[in-house]
Amino acid sequence: MRVLLIATNTETEPYPVFPLGMAVIASALSSAGHDVHQVDCLASGGGREEVRRFCRDFTPEAVGISLRNVDNVDSLTAHEHWALEGVREMVAFIRSLSPAPVFMGGPGFSLMPGKILDYTGADYGVTGEGEAACCELLDLLSQGQTPPRVMKGKKRLTGQDIHGAAPDPQILDYYLQESGIASIQTKRGCPNACSYCTYPALEGTKIRAREPGAVVDDIERLLKDHEVNELFFTDSVFNDNEGHWLRLAEEMAHREIKIPWSGFFQPTEMRREELKLCKRTGLKAVELGTDAASDATLKGICKRYDFATVERVNALCVSEQMPCAHFIIMGGPGETELTVREGLNNMERLDHSVVFVFLGIRVYPDTLLLRQAIREGILPPETNCIEPTYYFSPHIDAKTVEDQLTQAFKGRRDRLFPPSKGQEQIAVMRKFGFRGILWDTLIRFPKNRVRKGRP
């Protein structure tokens, strides 16, 4: 079939992010024999003229829409960044141009597929891993059959079956020009059970890693075919407990790959030699999902580490002069006036690092957090979560905590609250031509450091 894929994300914070999911589905569909074209709404200035041109000249037989995020998970600005109204308008625009059925997919869509189909007016949806499910959907359409309204893959893909991306060169070049960063996924699945998180529902609880050689093949192709200056590994947790991340680093070192890269890390114990191995391949910065600032609030969201562990990981990074950023949410389960004060003191001890702080936790369907919020009377049982919905501990006043955070971080370039403050700083740097993740430039390491033992 002739298939047009459209990535609708137009967010540029913290930086424009390449639509990796769409590129992976394009790879799977092309491998199955479909004729695929891709449109990115951000890269094409809203996407409408590109969509109009493809509907006229390409005459697609099916149109797929990729929804990366529903909003920006910042309680202070979420309603300004709600994506679904724009998606609904895009569906209506496509219908005015083409009789082709419209299907949706992507991580944002998979969170609440029925509600999003109802709201946007799309015909069908694909949830979870789309490589096989999209092919099944198109097979049914090509045979004149009516697919289920929501199509889900029959089973999780193995690591070997997870497709690499087939990026549209013009789209990828746009993102390399704007952010300088190319994205790669090395594995799927998360065995953690954080109360607010959707990754286990989206990707499963068992880690399924791609072969290190296949990932490095992708890296080599990117370096050969495009002007890639930096990579970001998009795995939900890069430093998994099974060691797949180290096998990948070893393969990169073996092939003498060295390019600046970063990824999402969990703040659990790391050895110095592991960090050094990654540095040899180009690791430039670590984004830590610290998520809470006290032992009580870490326990409240079902984390499996304490804040002392976070401090040890931070100290290791500082000792190796490895920039790290902590992403922390205040106001979650277990937060009280006491833990707020404790959290502010704990964050103060995270020397030579950047701390991004969010207030309130975005609530999604089918999570432990939603059930807790309903049980505590914070949210009504009929909550559907399609619009930005947040959990705030009943033991705090959110406005008071907002004021405390603002005052505590006043005048500090490495403590970013509200989140929009960090985006403003990064936006200024981008205007001056800087590219990459950029938050790492906010850190100043001590000139003379003394290594104390071995973290």
SVG drawing of the C-alpha trace seen along z (x, -y; Angstrom):
<svg xmlns="http://www.w3.org/2000/svg" viewBox="-17 -36 61 49">
<polyline fill="none" stroke="black" stroke-width="0.4" points="0.0,0.0 1.0,-3.6 1.3,-4.9 1.9,-8.4 3.3,-8.7 3.0,-12.0 4.8,-13.0 2.7,-15.6 5.1,-16.7 6.0,-20.3 7.6,-20.8 11.0,-22.3 11.7,-21.9 14.2,-21.0 15.3,-20.7 13.8,-19.5 13.7,-15.7 13.9,-13.6 10.7,-11.4 12.4,-8.1 9.2,-6.1 8.0,-7.2 11.3,-6.3 11.2,-2.8 7.7,-2.2 8.7,-3.4 11.5,-0.9 9.2,2.0 6.6,1.0 9.1,0.6 10.6,4.0 7.1,5.5 6.8,4.1 4.8,0.9 5.6,-2.4 6.2,-4.8 6.6,-8.6 7.2,-10.6 6.1,-14.1 7.3,-15.9 5.2,-18.8 8.0,-20.6 10.5,-20.2 8.0,-21.3 6.6,-24.4 3.4,-22.8 3.1,-20.0 0.0,-21.1 1.5,-22.0 3.6,-18.8 0.5,-16.8 -1.5,-18.6 1.3,-17.9 1.5,-14.2 -2.3,-13.7 -2.4,-15.2 0.7,-13.6 1.2,-10.4 -2.5,-9.6 -1.9,-7.6 -4.1,-4.5 -3.6,-4.9 -2.3,-7.7 -0.6,-7.1 -0.2,-9.7 2.5,-9.4 1.7,-11.0 4.8,-11.2 3.5,-13.2 0.1,-14.3 1.6,-17.3 4.9,-18.5 4.3,-17.0 4.9,-20.4 2.0,-21.3 2.7,-25.0 2.4,-25.1 0.9,-21.8 -2.4,-23.3 -0.3,-25.5 1.4,-22.4 -1.6,-20.1 -1.1,-18.3 -4.5,-16.7 -6.3,-19.8 -3.6,-20.1 -3.9,-16.4 -7.7,-16.6 -7.2,-19.5 -4.7,-17.5 -7.1,-14.6 -9.8,-16.9 -7.4,-18.4 -6.4,-15.0 -10.1,-14.1 -10.6,-17.2 -7.9,-16.0 -8.1,-12.2 -10.5,-9.3 -7.7,-7.2 -8.3,-5.8 -6.4,-7.5 -4.7,-5.4 -2.7,-6.6 0.1,-5.2 3.1,-6.2 3.8,-6.3 1.4,-9.2 -1.4,-7.5 -0.9,-4.1 -1.5,-5.6 -5.2,-6.0 -6.1,-4.9 -9.8,-4.7 -10.2,-8.2 -7.7,-9.7 -9.5,-8.1 -12.8,-9.5 -11.3,-13.0 -9.4,-13.2 -11.8,-11.3 -9.1,-9.0 -10.3,-5.6 -7.9,-3.1 -5.1,-2.9 -2.1,-0.8 -0.9,-0.4 2.5,0.6 5.1,1.8 3.9,0.9 6.3,2.8 4.1,5.9 0.8,4.4 0.9,1.7 1.7,4.4 -1.3,6.4 -3.5,3.4 -2.5,2.6 -2.8,6.2 -6.5,6.2 -7.1,2.8 -5.5,4.0 -7.7,7.1 -10.9,5.0 -11.5,6.1 -12.3,4.0 -9.6,4.0 -10.3,3.8 -10.6,0.2 -7.5,0.6 -4.8,3.1 -2.3,4.5 0.7,6.7 0.1,10.3 3.4,10.5 6.4,8.5 9.2,8.3 12.5,10.0 15.6,7.8 16.6,9.2 13.2,8.3 13.2,4.7 13.8,2.6 16.4,-0.1 15.2,-3.4 14.8,-4.4 15.1,-8.2 13.9,-10.4 17.1,-12.3 15.5,-15.7 13.8,-15.3 16.9,-14.0 19.0,-16.8 16.5,-19.3 16.9,-18.0 20.7,-17.8 20.7,-21.4 18.4,-22.5 19.6,-20.4 22.7,-18.5 21.4,-15.3 20.4,-12.0 18.4,-9.5 18.9,-5.7 17.0,-3.1 19.1,-0.1 16.4,1.8 12.9,1.9 11.3,2.8 11.6,1.7 11.6,4.0 11.1,1.2 7.7,0.6 7.6,-3.2 4.1,-4.1 3.6,-6.9 5.4,-5.4 3.9,-4.2 7.0,-2.5 6.2,1.0 2.8,0.8 4.1,-0.5 7.2,1.7 6.7,4.5 8.6,5.4 11.3,7.6 14.3,6.0 14.6,6.9 18.0,5.6 19.0,5.3 22.3,6.9 25.1,4.5 26.5,5.0 23.2,4.0 23.1,0.8 26.7,-0.1 25.8,0.6 23.1,-2.0 25.6,-4.5 28.1,-3.9 25.5,-4.5 24.5,-7.8 28.0,-8.9 28.7,-8.0 25.5,-9.4 24.8,-12.5 26.6,-15.2 25.8,-13.8 27.6,-15.6 25.9,-14.0 23.8,-10.9 21.1,-10.4 20.1,-6.8 16.4,-7.0 16.0,-3.8 13.8,-4.3 16.9,-3.3 20.2,-3.1 22.3,-1.6 20.1,1.5 20.8,4.0 21.5,6.8 24.5,5.2 23.3,4.6 24.6,1.1 28.1,2.2 28.1,4.7 27.1,1.9 29.9,-0.3 32.4,2.5 31.2,3.0 31.6,-0.8 35.1,-0.7 36.0,2.4 35.0,0.6 36.7,-2.6 33.5,-4.6 33.8,-7.8 31.1,-10.4 29.6,-12.6 26.5,-10.8 24.2,-10.8 21.2,-9.0 18.7,-8.4 20.4,-6.7 19.0,-5.4 20.9,-6.7 21.9,-3.2 25.4,-2.1 27.9,-2.4 31.6,-1.5 34.3,-3.9 35.5,-1.5 32.0,-1.3 31.9,-5.1 35.4,-5.2 34.4,-2.7 31.5,-4.8 33.7,-7.9 36.1,-6.2 33.3,-5.9 32.2,-9.5 29.8,-9.7 29.5,-13.4 26.7,-13.7 24.4,-11.7 20.6,-12.4 19.6,-10.9 16.0,-10.0 16.4,-10.8 12.7,-11.6 12.4,-12.5 14.5,-14.3 14.1,-12.4 13.9,-8.7 10.2,-9.1 9.2,-10.5 11.4,-8.0 9.6,-5.2 6.3,-7.0 6.8,-6.4 8.2,-2.9 11.8,-3.6 14.4,-0.9 17.2,-3.2 17.7,-5.8 19.0,-9.4 22.4,-8.3 22.8,-6.2 21.9,-9.3 24.7,-11.2 27.3,-8.5 26.4,-8.4 26.7,-12.2 30.1,-12.1 31.3,-9.5 30.3,-11.7 32.0,-14.7 35.2,-12.8 35.3,-11.9 34.2,-15.4 31.2,-13.9 28.3,-16.4 25.1,-15.0 21.6,-16.4 19.0,-15.2 15.3,-15.4 13.3,-15.6 9.6,-15.9 8.3,-17.6 4.8,-17.1 4.4,-13.4 3.2,-10.7 4.7,-11.0 5.6,-14.7 5.1,-16.8 6.3,-20.2 9.2,-18.3 10.2,-16.3 10.1,-19.5 12.7,-21.1 14.7,-17.8 14.5,-17.7 15.8,-21.2 18.8,-20.4 19.4,-17.1 19.4,-18.9 21.9,-21.5 24.4,-18.6 24.3,-17.6 27.4,-19.5 28.5,-20.4 25.4,-19.1 22.2,-20.5 18.9,-19.9 15.6,-20.2 12.6,-20.3 9.0,-19.7 6.0,-20.3 3.3,-17.6 3.3,-14.3 1.4,-13.8 -1.2,-11.0 -1.9,-8.5 -4.4,-5.7 -3.7,-2.2 -0.9,-3.3 -0.6,-2.8 -0.5,-6.5 -4.0,-7.0 -5.4,-4.3 -3.7,-6.0 -5.0,-9.4 -8.6,-8.0 -8.2,-6.2 -7.0,-9.3 -9.9,-11.4 -7.4,-13.6 -9.0,-12.7 -12.6,-11.4 -13.1,-7.8 -14.3,-9.0 -10.9,-10.8 -10.0,-10.1 -6.5,-11.8 -6.8,-12.9 -6.2,-16.5 -3.3,-17.3 -4.0,-15.8 -1.7,-16.0 -1.1,-14.4 -0.2,-16.7 0.3,-15.3 -2.6,-16.3 0.0,-17.2 1.4,-20.2 0.2,-23.5 1.4,-23.5 1.7,-27.2 3.8,-27.4 6.2,-24.7 6.4,-26.6 7.5,-29.7 10.0,-27.8 11.6,-26.3 11.7,-29.6 13.4,-31.3 15.8,-28.4 17.1,-28.4 17.1,-32.2 20.3,-33.3 21.5,-29.8 22.2,-28.8 22.4,-25.1 19.1,-24.8 16.2,-25.1 12.7,-25.8 10.1,-26.4 11.1,-24.1 10.4,-27.0 13.4,-28.8 15.7,-26.2 14.2,-26.3 14.7,-30.0 18.4,-29.7 18.8,-26.9 16.9,-28.9 19.3,-31.8 22.3,-29.5 20.6,-28.0 20.1,-31.5 23.9,-31.9 24.4,-28.7 25.1,-26.2 23.9,-22.7 23.5,-19.5 21.8,-19.0 23.4,-22.2 22.5,-21.9 26.0,-20.4 27.5,-23.9 25.8,-25.1 28.2,-23.1 31.5,-24.3 33.8,-21.6 36.4,-22.3 39.8,-22.9 41.7,-20.9 40.0,-17.7 41.2,-15.0 39.8,-11.5 38.6,-10.1 38.4,-6.3 36.5,-4.5 32.7,-5.0"/>
</svg>
